[in-house]
Amino acid sequence: MPGFATLDRSFRAAQARATGGISPMALAAPWADWAFHLARAPGKQMELALRLQVMAARYALWLVRAVGDPTAEPVASPRPGDRRFTWSGSSPAGRRAARRSSSPGATWPQRRAGWCCATTCSS
């Protein structure tokens, strides 16, 4: 019968495979630090919530426009080489909606409204 040490080793081995050998604490500590700082900044929380609402409203308006006009200008475009939504098994409209829904979130970290404002810059 295997002992508890064997169970611990097996668990750590599975965890290492899942995290690529990076310590779960090394992954969690920066996120927790950011979350604790954000929790103490209600103004920053409201700013980020407002930015999220604006992005969601722009996407919703584009979605309504795109239903009637397949050539409607997108809210954001995927990065060059992004092939995540190139499958052929669904309708063109469904592919366009899925591709455009991910674009604002994917490009958010590169814009001024992105991570810098979620972490360090002032309003």
HELIX and SHEET records of a PDB file:
HELIX    1   1 PHE A    4  THR A   19  1                                  16    
HELIX    2   2 PRO A   24  ALA A   39  1                                  16    
HELIX    3   3 PRO A   42  GLY A   68  1                                  27    
HELIX    4   4 PRO A   92  THR A  107  1                                  16    
HELIX    5   5 TRP A  108  GLN A  110  5                                   3    
HELIX    6   6 TRP A  115  THR A  119  1                                   5    
END                                                                             
